[in-house]
Amino acid sequence: MRSKSGIKYFSLLSLITIMSLIQFLDLYRIFDEPNDALAHEVMNKESYISDKKVEFLLWRGADPSAPNTALNLKEENPYNFILMAAILNNREKIIPLLHGNYTSEQKKAALEYASQIENNQSKLKYNIESLFN
């Protein structure tokens, strides 16, 4: 009797280990692959919360002014695009905007921070304004 229950527990533990390894390899593929489509795949998974998605895209070096990035972020939350751009410039001040509701003052602050970004400033401003229209 003991050996049968031991085999069941060992089998269950082996199965859990194999499933964990498969999940790890899938995450490794996502993080290792330089394809932006994988970044958007991660964005679409419900298990990731908004700030993690934004941080992931920033970590991947996604261009906040790229049209595809803007469209995907707009579908999920129109302010995440602004926050992604702003966090590049001033992470400490913009992180609180990733949580909770957005007031008009917070939106204005996000726009101000985003406009301070030196790279692609005109393209970024155009994309941000298009999100509000």
C-alpha positions, 0 to 999 in steps of 0.5 A: 500500500505504501509503495502505491501512494508513494508512486502516486505522490512521486508521479504528481510531483514529477508532473508539477515539475514538468509543467513548471519547466514548460511554463518557464521555457515558454516565458524564456522564449518570450523574454529571449525572442527579439520579436515585438509580436511576442511583446504584444502577445504578453500584453494580451495575456490576462495574467499580466497587470497593466504596469507589468505590461508597460514595464515589459514593453519598456524593458524590451525597448519598444518604441513608444511612438511606433503605431502598432504599440500605440494601437495595442496600448490604446485598445487595452488602456489609452493612458498606458501609452502615455505612461509608457512614454513618460516612464522613460523620462521620469519613472519615480513621478509617473509610476503612481499613475499606473495604479487606480483611476486617472484624474484630469490632473494626472492625465495632464501630468502624464502629457507634460512628462511625455512631452519632455522626452527628447527622442521622437518628440513630435511623433510622440506628441502626435500619437498621444494627441491622437489617443484623445481624439 
